[in-house]
Amino acid sequence: MPRLKTVMRYTLGGLFILAGILHFLSPDKYLRIMPPYLPWHPELVAVSGAFEVALGVLLLFPRAAALAAWGLIALLIAVFPANIHMAINTELYPEFPPTALWIRLPLQGVLIAWAYWYTRPSR
């Protein structure tokens, strides 16, 4: 089990590093999904991307994994309004099947649970 947990930690860290880098390579995609009621769209996209990269990198280090995991949980909760915005405004995102936008909502819970795994000490 410790080996699986390590592999899964690297996988999750890599996913967040990649997602964070994409915020800077394709910011327009992230700007499109920002709920209109939030201010400072470009800044929030950049900050969330920077946090994804930083927390993903920290997750790779066992001594920092718990802190990184708590940070990722907070980040996933913080970006959840964008996922809700997409799900309830499917007409704004015709390139995505509406079902996929709704499936993203519980997927956030899966990602939170996955990150939470690293807040617990290994046995």
DRENDO-119338 format. One record per residue (C-alpha): residue in three letters; x, y, z. Coordinates in steps of 0.02 Angstrom, whole numbers, plus 32768, in hexadecimal, padded with zeros to 4 digits. Each point is the difference from the previous one (the first is absolute). Example, Ala and Ser with C-alpha at 12.3 -4.5 7.8 and 13.67 -1.06 7.14 Angstrom:
2
Ala82677F1F8186Ser804580AC7FDF
//
This chain:
123
Met800080008000Pro808B807F8023Arg80407FEA7F4ELeu7F52801E7FB6Lys7FE9809A806DThr80A680457FC4Val7FD77FE07F49Met7F5580508016Arg804F80968059Tyr8075801B7F6DThr7F6E7FEC7F88Leu7F968081805BGly80938077800FGly80247FEE7F46Leu7F4A80207FD3Phe7FFF80A28062Ile80A880377FBBLeu7FC17FE37F4FAla7F5980558022Gly805A8095804DIle807680127F6CLeu7F6A7FFD7F8BHis7FBC809B805APhe8096805E7FBALeu80087FAC7F55Ser7F4580117FDBPro7FBB80858075Asp7F6E80267F8CLys7FB67F538021Tyr8001802380BBLeu7FC280B37FECArg7F677FBE7FA3Ile7FC97F988095Met801180888082Pro7F58802B804EPro7FD380B37FD1Tyr7FE2803280B5Leu80B87FE4802DPro807780947FEATrp80B080027FB8His7FEE7F6E7F87Pro80B180017FB7Glu804C801080ADLeu7F987F738048Val802E7F8E7F6EAla80B88026801BVal7FF87FEC80BDSer7F9F7F5C7FF6Gly807B7FBF7F7EAla80958031806CPhe7FB37FAB8098Glu7FDD7F637F9BVal80B57FF67FC8Ala8048802A80ACLeu7F8F7F89805FGly80187F777F7EVal80BD80108013Leu7FF4800180BFLeu7F967F637FF9Leu80957FA57FB3Phe8063801480A1Pro7FC87F8C808DArg8028807E808AAla7F9580867FACAla7F767F8D7FBFAla7F84801E808DLeu800F80BD7FF2Ala7FF37FF67F43Ala7F687F8F800CTrp7FA5807A8073Gly802B808B7F86Leu7FBB7F9C7F6EIle7F607FDD8060Ala7FEB80BB801FLeu802680257F4ALeu7F837F7F7FC1Ile7F7A804D806FAla802F80AF7FC4Val7FEF7FD47F47Phe7F5F7F9F8018Pro7F9380987FD4Ala804A7FFF7F51Asn7FCA7F4A7FEBIle7F518029803FHis7FFA80957F8AMet80297F907F6DAla7F827F7A8032Ile7F6E80788012Asn802E80637F64Thr80207F737F85Glu7FC9806D7F6ELeu809E80688019Tyr806D7F667FE4Pro7FBA7FA67F67Glu80A77FA77FE6Phe7FDD7F98809DPro7F717F868013Pro7F8F803D808FThr80127F578055Ala80BC80168007Leu7FED80A98054Trp7F8F7FB48085Ile80747F6B801AArg808C807B8029Leu7FA5803280A0Pro800F7F5A805CLeu80AC7FE97FB3Gln80388091806DGly7FCF7F958095Val806B7F727FBELeu809580767FEDIle7FE3804480B0Ala7FFB7F4F8047Trp809D7FD37F9EAla805B80978046Tyr7FBD7FDC80AFTrp80567F567FF9Tyr80A6805D800DThr7FCD8060809CArg80017F5A805DPro80A27FAD8037Ser80357F647FA5Arg80007F5E8062
//
